[in-house]
Amino acid sequence: MKPNPSAVNLHEHSVPWFWPYAAAIEMGEQGAKLFQDNLRFLAESETIATPPKSSWATKNTVRLDLDTMSLRDFSPVDCQATPVLIDAPYAGHSATIADYAKGQSLVETLQANGLQRLMVTDWKAATDSMKQYDIDKYLAEINVVVDDLGGVVHLVGLCQGGWMSAMFAARFPGKVRSLVLAGSPIDTQAGSGPLKKMVHTLPPGFYDEMVNLGKGRMLGRTMLAGWKGMNPGQQYLEKYVDLYQHIEDRSYIKRTETFERWYENPVDLPGTYYLQAIKQLFEENQFCRGKFVGLGKQLLLRDITCPTYLLAGESDDITPHEQVFAAETLLGTPPDRIVKELVPGGHIGLFMGTKTLGEHWPAIARWILATEK
């Protein structure tokens, strides 16, 4: 007596080990393809949810290993030009955003346009021993870096690295030959971005409690959950729908994996530094108002007199362009030595977007070179 095919299929479905094979056979060629896509989607979903850490796209060496950072040196041997120091964001993600991927690297773009002696601050994730580090600690170590590089640098600040760079330029104006502020909040009360609203609408003590939960640190995974909460539809649904729709597109998969290695590996911050930034800069706007004290001195934006380039994104919902461009009227730099540029796109696209890197940063590199004359 021949076995009943439906009975065989039912039996195979009842054994977990065999169900994928049985399902593929039942669905036929077209169904099998769909089934394989589903399996790839499940595997890829796991990959982008728990990816390995991001890496540097361009060859470099560690010039200095300090408490707060490793100074990455991308320069060719014996290059004697004035150093360009990229102050990468220290706001919850890796500094590799400055050298994101081949074809999407700020480091690569600047070097291709004449800036050969190039360094990046590779900020370290906060350990328990770092939890009481404050803004002064980071300013002091930037000063160590600048002195080690000869005492004068071109300073390129990205996002949080921008307000830190501006603080350094206000504290040590003679050490900064030119200043680029890209997506950097200088007047944190300007505009109407969601970050500004979140800072001012959450109940008192909210940020202190998050730091307490991290035992003195602001944990990267806590911040990441907050950022995702600003765009829950995109973060928890749309990106997986997009992944499923592009599951056979290897180029799309590669781009997604590269981004998720950076995005899904957040960096812990010292609680003291984090709360100082939230309360004194974003709630009280002390730096903009000339009330912030750094390394023992009141930091005044008008003390910055070097050539300055202000770069902002039209659809930046982290640092609205008003927060960046406010610097124009606050700096001591003469108006004819300030350049303002508003470009299409959002926040991180300012540092790694193909279009912005290809169409706008080459001009910034030439502008930096021109300040040497």
N, C-alpha and C positions, 0 to 999 in steps of 0.2 A: 504494500500500500504506500503510495507516494505521500510525502508530508504535505500538509496544507500550507501554501506560501504565506497566507495571512497569519497563520499560527507561528511560523518561523519568525516573521517580522515582529510579532508581538513579543515572542520570547527574547529576541535580540534587543528590543527596546527595554526590556526589563533588566538587562545587565548593563550597568553604567559604562563598563569598559568598551562595549560594542556599539553603543547607540549612535556615535558619530558615523560609523561605517554603514549601519543600517539606514540611517536617515539619508545619507548621500546616495545610496543605491535606490531608495524609494523615490527620491525627487528627480532622478534622471539627470541628463547632462546639464540642462539649464538650472535645475534646482541644486545640483551639486556645486555649480559655480557660486550661486548665492550662498550656499552653506559654507563654502570655503572663504568667501568674503566675510561672512559673519564670524568665523573663527579668527581670521586675520584682524578683524575689528576688535574682538575681545582681547587678543594678545597685544595689539597696539594701544588699546585703552589702558591696559596695565602699564605699558612702557611709558606713556606720557604722564600717568598719574604718579609713578614712582621712578623717575628717570635718574641716571647717574649725574654727577655734578658737571657743570659746564667747564670748558677748558679754553685756553688762550688760542686764538687762531694764528697768531704771528709769533715767530721765534723770538724769545727774549731771555734775559738773565735777571736774577735777583741782585740788585746793586746794594741794597740795604735791607736788613731784617730788624725791624723795630717792634716795640710793644704793640702798636696799633696797626701796623701795615708791613707788607713787603713791597719795596719799591721796585717795580718792573722796569727794566731798561731795554728798549727796543732799538737802541742806536747802533749804527755800524762802528767798528773799531776806529779809534782815533778821531772821531767827529768832534770838532771844537766849537760848533755853533752855540749860540745861547740856547740853553735847554728849554724845551716845551714840556711843561708838567701838566698832565691831564689829571685833575682831581675828580676821580670817579665817584658816583653816588655811594653814600654809606647810609642807606635808608631801608635796608631789609633784603637786598639782593646783591649778587656777586658783581665785582668790578669788571668782570669779563664783558659786560655790556659795551665797554669802550673798544673791545677787540672781538666782537661777537662771532663773526664767521667770515671766511673768504668772500669778498664781494660785499660784505656788510660790516666792515670794520673801520671805525674812525681812525685807529692807528694806521691802518693800511692807506686810507685816503690822505691823511696828512703827510705821510712819508712820500707818497706818490706825487705830492704837490710841493715838494721842496723842504719839508720840515723833517730833517733826518735825526736830530738828537732829541729823542722822544721818550718820556717816562710816564708811567701810570701808577697811581696809588692803589695798591691791591689791599684793601682794608680787610682786617681779620675779623672773623666772627667772635663775638664776645664770649669769653670763658667766665667761670665763676670768679676768677681772680681779677677780671677786668670790669666787673659790674659797677664799680664806683668811678670809672673813668668819666671825665666831663669834657666839655667842649675845649677847655684850656689844654687838656692833654693832647687833643688832636691838632690844635693850632701849634702847640710846641713841637710836635713831631714833624709837621709840615715845615716848620722853621729849620729843624735839623736837616731835612731833605734839601731844602733850598741852599743852606750853607754848604752842604756836601757837594752840591752841583756848581758851586762857584759864587753863590750869593745873589744872583739875579736870574729870574726865569720869566718866560711867557706862561701865564697861568690860564688853563682852560677848565672851567668848572661846569660839571654836568649835574643838573638837578640839585640835590642837597650839596653836592660838591661845589656848586656855584655860590651858595650863601657862605659856605666855609671859606671859599677862595676870596670872596669879597671881604670877609672878616680879616683874613690874612693880609690882604692888600691895604685895608684900613689901618691895621696894626703895624705893618712894615711896608709903607708905600714905596720906599726906595729899593725894595727887593723884587718888585713886579714891573716888568717892562711893558707888558700889555696884558689885558684881561678879557677873556671871553666868558660870557655867562649864557649858558644854553639851558632853557627850561628851568631857570633858577628863581625861586621865590625871594624877592628882595622886599617888597611890600606885601606881607601875607594877608593884609586886609582888603586888598584890591580884588576886583572881579567877584565872581560868584560860583567858583568851582565846588564840587562835592566835598573835597577835603576840608575846605574852609568851613563849610556848613557842619561837617561832622565834628570838627574841633570845638565849635561853639554850641552845639546842641546836645552833646552827650553830657550826662550828669556829672557834677563835681566828684572827683575821686575815681572816675572811671579808669583813667590811664594809670593812676597809682595802683589800682587793684590789679590791672593786667601785669604790671611790673612785679607786684607781690606774688602773683601766681607763677611768675618765672623766677622766683627767689632772687630778685634783684636785677634780673635781665628782662629786656623786652624780647620775647622769643619770636624768631622769624616766622614760625608756623602760625602764631597768633596774629601777626601783622598780615600774613598772606590771607588768612581767613577774612580779615577786615577788608582788604582790597577786593577780594572776590565778592564780598557782600555788597560792594558798590555797583557791581554789574553781575548779579546772580544768574540772570538768564543766559548771558554769554558764557560765563565760567562753568556753570553746572549743566547746561543743556546744549547750547548752540555749538560749542566747539566739538562736542561729540557727534552731533548731527553732521557737521562739516567733515569730520574725520571719516564717518561712515560713507558719505557721498564721494570722498576722494580716496577710498581705501586702496584702489589700484594705481593711484598716481604716486610713484615713488618720489618724485621731486617734492610734492606736497608733504608726504610723510617725513622726508628728511628735514624740511623746513620746520615742521611741527615739532619733531623730536629735538631739534636744536634749540628752539624757543623754550620748550618745556624743561630742558636741562637747566636753563637759566632761571625760569620762572618758578618751577616747583622745588627749588633748593634754596629756600630763604636763609638769610644770615641773622643770627642773634645780635642784638645791640646792648651796650651797657645801659642799665636802667637809669643811672644818673644823667648820662648824655641824652637819652631819649626824652626823659621828663623835662630836662632843661630846654630842649628844642621845642617841645610841645607848648610848655607854659610860657617861656620867655620870648620865643620867636613867633609861634603861631597864635597863641592866645593874646599875648601882650604886645606883640610887634616891636619888641625893644630895639632890635638892630636898626630897623627902619627909622625909629623915633630917636636914635642916638642915645639910648639908655643902656645898651648892653656893654658890659665890661669884659674884655678879653685879655688875658695875660697881664692883668693889673692896670689896664688902661681903658678908658671909655672909647668905644669904637665908633667913629664918625664916618659916614659914607662920603662926606665932603672932603675927607683926607685922601681919598682915592683920586689921583689926577692923571693916571696913565691912560693911553688910548684904550677904549673899551668897545667890545662888540656884543650886542644884545640879540640873541636868537630865541624866537618863540614859535610855538605851533598854533595854528588857527583853531584846531579842535582839541587842544590839550586840556583834559579835565582834571589833571593833577596840579599843574601850575598854569593857570590862565595867563594869557599874554600880558594882561594888565599888571600882574605881579612882577613880571620880568621887566617890562618897559618903564615901570615906575622909577627904575634906577637912573633914567635919563635926567630927571630933574633933581635927583638926590646926590649924585656924584659931584666931586669937585673937578672932574674932567671937562674941559671946554666942549661946548656942543659940537664944534666942527671936528672933534676927535672921537665922537661917539657914533657908532653905526647901529641902526635898528633894522631887524629883518623878521618879518612874519612869514612863515612858510606853511604850506598845506600839511595837514596831518596832526597826529597826536603827540603824546609825551615821549615815549621811548623811541619813536620813529625819528626824533631829532638826533639821536646818537647812533642808530643802526639801520634806519630806513634807507633802502637802496636809492630812492629818488632824492632824498635830502642829502645823502652822502655824495651822490653824483653831481647834483646841480647847485649845491650851496656851500658845502664845506671846502671845496677847492678854492673858492673866492676868499673864505676865511683864512685859509693857509697863506694865500698871497698877501692878504691884509696883515697877518702876523709878520711875514717877511718884510713888508714895507715899513713896519714900525721899527725895524732895525736901523733904518737909514737916518 
